[in-house]
Amino acid sequence: MSTPQLVAFASANPGSGEALLLLAERMEKAGRTEEAVQDYVQAGRILPHAPAAWAGAVRTALQGGHLHTALHIAAGGAQKLPHSARVQSALGDALAAAGEWEQALAAYQRAVQYNAALASGWQGLARAALHRGNLQLGLQAARRAVRLQPANPASKLLLARLLRKSGHPNAALQQVKPLPFSPAAAAEECRDVADAADSAQKQASAIERIRKLMPLLQGSPQLFTARRRLADLLLEQGRPAEAAVLLQLALQMQPGSMSAQYALGRAMALQGKTAEAKKLLAKFRAQSRVQRSISRLQMRLGRQPDNVLLLNRLAAVYASQKQVSQAMILYQRSIQLNPVQPGVQHQLRLLENSIPSLPATPPDSSGPP
């Protein structure tokens, strides 16, 4: 099923959490993380006991640089599904991104306790143990991750790093030597070297290493995160002009990224480009207001799910932000509740006509979701 067909199916079936999950996954693969986050969140509202919705929302929020959103979603997921391994692993990812390594380690430990076959939980536990200086636990976790996913280069690289730290360089080399260096592995190393850059000297080394890794990420959505990480390090080093170039490239990939807009505003201000900085920060503040409005409307809809006025208001906000699938789904739900809404039906037709501009994938033979 192509992406336009899937959007149409989801809008015609606004109560289908499964369709929204499929749409969220499609948007994530297309690099449209802003829409993916909202689709995962909406799927989670319909299917509150689906770990894939909570984990997907956290993952895409982190990919888009929305750390506070990721933490909020992860905390809500952990409260709703306290014994879900996937949700606990996602919580660990959000806490790790915030630098809360002790709490992240505890979340990953819960994840592998609830599901010992969850490779991502063991990989996260290995990373957290490394950052906490517990090399023995890190090695045990990394070896378990490699056994569960022997073809995953990121786990092998993490194991190699732990082996080197533990004084076993030859064993580390055996892990790395046969690896084809994939974008996932490059992204993992970018994240690790950025996380470890806690001094000016380490920041300079991390900048050079990430620059060497970035060509391996060309064409991958993970290039956005690498550019953001590198820009942050350059700002820390007092190199705002270089950071600004990277942030502009990042925003070409994800124009709606509030964190990248704010960082670019900082970079412009540090260069003395006051007018450009004010413009960017004003845009950031405007988007912040939009996000707060979305959050308030979502909370009110949670209490009044059949309120047509709220559905239409939230749909209009999504439409203004080019989040077509979310707007269509809400307008369709509103029309089902109250069919006599010519203005809303007109808005829905306009959105339906815009569907072909969405990224499409070759149709498959699986039929409707």
C-alpha positions in Angstrom: 0.0 0.0 0.0 1.4 3.4 -1.0 1.8 6.2 1.5 -1.1 8.2 -0.1 -3.3 5.2 0.1 -2.4 4.6 3.7 -3.1 8.2 4.6 -6.5 7.9 3.0 -7.3 4.6 4.8 -6.3 6.1 8.2 -8.4 9.2 7.6 -11.4 7.1 6.6 -10.9 4.9 9.7 -9.9 7.3 12.5 -10.4 4.7 15.1 -7.8 2.3 13.6 -4.8 2.5 15.8 -3.1 -0.2 13.6 -3.4 2.0 10.6 -1.9 4.9 12.4 1.0 2.8 13.6 1.7 1.7 10.0 1.5 5.4 8.9 3.8 6.5 11.7 6.4 3.8 10.6 6.1 5.0 7.0 6.6 8.6 8.0 9.6 7.7 10.2 11.2 5.8 7.3 10.7 8.8 5.1 12.5 11.1 7.6 9.3 13.0 8.4 9.8 12.7 12.2 7.5 15.6 13.2 4.5 13.8 11.6 5.8 10.4 12.8 5.8 11.6 16.4 2.2 12.8 16.2 1.0 9.6 14.4 2.7 7.4 17.1 1.2 9.6 19.9 -2.3 9.4 18.3 -1.9 5.6 17.9 -1.0 5.4 21.5 -4.2 7.2 22.5 -6.2 4.7 20.6 -4.1 1.7 21.6 -2.7 2.7 25.0 -1.4 -0.8 25.7 0.6 -1.0 22.5 4.4 -0.7 23.3 5.2 0.0 19.7 3.3 3.3 19.8 5.1 4.6 22.9 8.5 3.4 21.9 8.0 4.8 18.4 7.0 8.2 19.7 10.0 8.3 22.0 12.4 7.2 19.2 11.1 9.7 16.6 11.0 12.6 19.2 14.7 11.9 19.9 15.5 11.7 16.2 13.9 15.2 15.8 15.8 16.7 18.7 12.8 17.0 20.9 14.3 15.7 24.2 11.7 17.1 26.6 8.9 15.7 24.5 10.7 12.3 24.4 11.1 12.3 28.2 7.4 13.3 28.7 6.2 10.5 26.4 8.6 8.0 27.9 7.4 8.8 31.4 3.8 8.5 30.3 4.5 5.2 28.6 6.3 3.8 31.7 3.4 4.8 33.8 0.8 3.2 31.5 2.9 0.0 30.8 5.3 -0.3 33.7 6.2 -3.9 32.9 6.8 -3.4 29.1 10.4 -4.2 28.1 10.2 -2.0 25.0 8.8 1.0 26.9 11.4 0.7 29.6 14.1 0.5 26.9 12.6 3.7 25.3 12.6 5.4 28.7 16.3 4.4 29.0 17.0 6.0 25.6 15.4 9.3 26.6 17.2 9.4 29.9 20.5 8.6 28.2 19.9 11.4 25.8 19.4 13.7 28.8 22.7 12.5 30.3 20.9 10.8 33.2 23.0 7.7 33.0 22.2 6.2 36.4 18.4 6.4 35.8 18.9 5.1 32.2 20.9 2.2 33.5 18.0 1.3 35.9 15.5 1.5 33.1 17.5 -0.7 30.8 18.0 -3.2 33.6 14.2 -3.4 34.0 13.8 -3.8 30.2 16.1 -6.9 30.1 14.5 -8.2 33.3 11.1 -8.1 31.6 12.4 -9.5 28.3 15.8 -11.1 28.2 15.6 -11.4 24.4 15.4 -7.6 23.8 18.6 -6.8 22.1 18.1 -3.0 22.2 17.7 -3.3 26.0 21.0 -5.1 26.3 22.7 -2.6 24.0 21.4 0.3 26.0 22.4 -1.3 29.2 26.0 -1.8 27.8 26.1 1.9 26.9 24.8 3.1 30.2 27.2 0.8 32.1 30.1 2.2 30.0 29.2 5.7 30.9 28.8 4.8 34.6 32.3 3.1 34.6 30.9 -0.4 35.2 33.0 -2.2 32.5 32.1 -5.7 33.8 28.4 -5.1 33.5 28.9 -3.3 30.2 30.8 -6.3 28.7 28.2 -8.8 29.9 25.4 -6.7 28.3 27.3 -6.0 25.1 28.1 -9.7 24.6 24.4 -10.6 25.2 23.4 -7.9 22.6 25.8 -9.4 20.1 24.6 -12.9 20.7 21.0 -11.8 20.1 21.8 -9.8 17.0 25.1 -11.0 15.6 24.6 -9.0 12.4 24.2 -5.7 14.2 27.4 -3.7 13.8 26.5 -1.1 16.4 26.5 -3.8 19.1 29.8 -5.2 18.0 31.3 -1.7 18.0 30.1 -1.1 21.5 31.6 -4.4 22.6 34.9 -3.5 20.9 34.9 -0.2 22.8 34.3 -1.9 26.1 37.0 -4.5 25.4 39.5 -1.7 24.6 38.6 0.1 27.8 39.1 -3.2 29.7 42.6 -3.7 28.3 41.8 -6.2 25.6 42.8 -4.5 22.3 43.3 -7.7 20.3 39.8 -9.0 21.2 38.4 -5.6 20.3 40.0 -5.7 16.9 38.5 -9.1 16.3 35.0 -7.6 16.8 35.7 -4.7 14.5 37.8 -6.2 11.7 35.1 -8.1 9.8 32.5 -5.3 10.0 31.0 -3.5 7.1 30.6 0.0 8.5 26.9 0.7 8.2 25.0 4.0 8.7 23.6 2.6 11.9 27.1 1.8 13.3 28.3 5.3 12.2 25.3 6.9 14.0 26.0 4.9 17.1 29.6 6.0 17.2 28.6 9.7 16.6 26.3 9.5 19.6 28.9 7.8 21.8 31.7 10.2 21.0 29.4 13.2 21.5 28.2 11.8 24.9 31.7 11.2 26.1 32.9 14.8 25.1 32.9 16.2 28.6 36.1 18.4 28.3 37.4 20.9 25.7 40.1 18.4 24.5 37.5 15.6 24.1 35.1 17.9 22.3 37.8 18.7 19.7 38.5 15.0 19.2 34.8 14.3 18.9 34.3 17.0 16.3 37.0 15.5 14.1 35.7 12.0 14.6 32.1 12.9 13.8 33.2 14.8 10.7 34.9 11.6 9.4 31.8 9.5 10.1 29.3 11.8 8.5 29.9 10.8 4.9 28.8 7.3 5.9 25.4 8.8 6.9 24.6 10.4 3.5 21.1 9.6 2.5 20.2 8.4 6.0 17.7 10.2 8.4 20.4 9.7 11.1 22.4 12.4 9.3 20.2 15.0 10.9 21.1 13.9 14.4 24.8 13.7 13.6 24.7 17.3 12.3 22.8 18.5 15.4 25.3 16.8 17.7 28.3 18.2 15.8 26.8 21.7 15.8 26.3 21.5 19.6 30.0 20.6 20.0 31.1 23.4 17.7 29.0 25.9 19.7 30.7 24.6 22.9 34.0 25.2 21.2 33.2 28.8 20.3 32.9 28.0 16.5 29.4 29.4 15.7 29.9 30.0 12.0 30.7 26.3 11.4 27.8 25.3 13.6 25.4 27.6 11.7 26.3 25.9 8.4 25.5 22.4 9.8 22.3 23.6 11.4 21.1 25.1 8.1 21.7 21.8 6.5 19.9 20.0 9.3 16.9 22.3 8.9 16.8 21.4 5.2 16.2 17.8 6.3 13.7 18.7 9.1 12.4 22.2 8.7 10.1 21.8 11.7 12.9 21.0 14.2 12.5 23.5 17.0 15.8 22.5 18.7 17.7 23.1 15.4 16.0 26.5 14.9 16.9 27.5 18.5 20.5 26.4 18.1 20.8 28.2 14.8 19.4 31.4 16.5 22.1 31.0 19.1 24.8 30.5 16.5 23.7 33.7 14.6 23.6 35.7 17.8 27.2 34.6 18.7 28.3 35.8 15.3 26.8 39.2 15.9 24.0 38.6 13.3 21.4 40.1 15.5 18.6 40.5 12.9 18.9 36.9 11.7 19.0 35.6 15.3 15.9 37.5 16.2 14.0 36.2 13.2 15.0 32.6 14.0 14.2 32.9 17.7 10.9 34.5 16.9 10.1 31.5 14.7 11.1 29.2 17.5 8.9 31.0 19.9 6.0 30.8 17.4 6.4 27.1 17.0 6.7 26.7 20.7 3.3 28.3 21.1 1.9 26.0 18.4 3.2 23.0 20.2 1.7 24.2 23.5 -1.6 24.7 21.8 -1.5 21.2 20.4 -0.7 19.8 23.8 -3.5 21.7 25.5 -6.0 20.6 22.8 -4.8 17.0 23.0 -5.3 17.1 26.8 -8.8 18.5 26.4 -9.7 15.9 23.8 -8.5 13.2 26.1 -11.3 14.3 28.5 -13.8 15.0 25.7 -13.0 12.7 22.8 -16.3 13.4 21.0 -16.1 17.2 21.2 -16.5 18.3 17.5 -15.3 21.8 18.2 -12.1 20.6 19.8 -11.5 18.0 16.9 -11.9 20.8 14.3 -9.6 23.2 16.2 -6.8 20.6 16.6 -7.2 19.5 12.9 -6.8 23.1 11.8 -3.6 23.5 13.8 -2.2 20.3 12.3 -3.2 21.5 8.8 -1.4 24.8 9.4 1.7 22.9 10.3 1.4 20.7 7.1 0.7 17.6 9.2 -1.8 16.3 6.7 -2.5 12.8 8.0 -3.3 14.0 11.5 -5.6 16.8 10.2 -7.5 14.5 7.9 -8.0 11.9 10.6 -9.4 14.4 13.0 -11.6 16.1 10.4 -13.0 12.7 9.3 -13.8 11.8 12.9 -15.5 15.2 13.4 -17.7 14.6 10.3 -18.7 11.1 11.5 -19.9 12.8 14.7 -21.7 15.6 12.9 -22.1 15.1 9.1 -23.6 18.6 8.5 -20.4 20.6 8.4 -19.8 22.0 4.9 -16.8 24.1 5.9 -15.1 21.1 7.5 -15.9 18.9 4.5 -14.3 21.5 2.2 -11.1 21.5 4.4 -11.0 17.8 4.2 -11.3 17.8 0.4 -8.4 20.3 0.2 -6.2 18.0 2.3 -7.2 15.0 0.3 -6.1 16.8 -2.9 -2.7 17.4 -1.3 -2.0 13.7 -0.5 0.0 13.0 -3.8 2.7 15.4 -2.5 3.5 12.9 0.3 6.4 10.4 -0.2 5.2 7.2 -1.7 6.6 3.7 -1.5 5.9 0.8 -4.0 2.6 -0.9 -3.3 2.7 -4.3 -1.6 0.4 -7.2 -1.7 -0.6 -7.2 2.0 -4.0 -5.5 1.4 -5.5 -3.0 3.8 -3.8 -2.7 7.2 
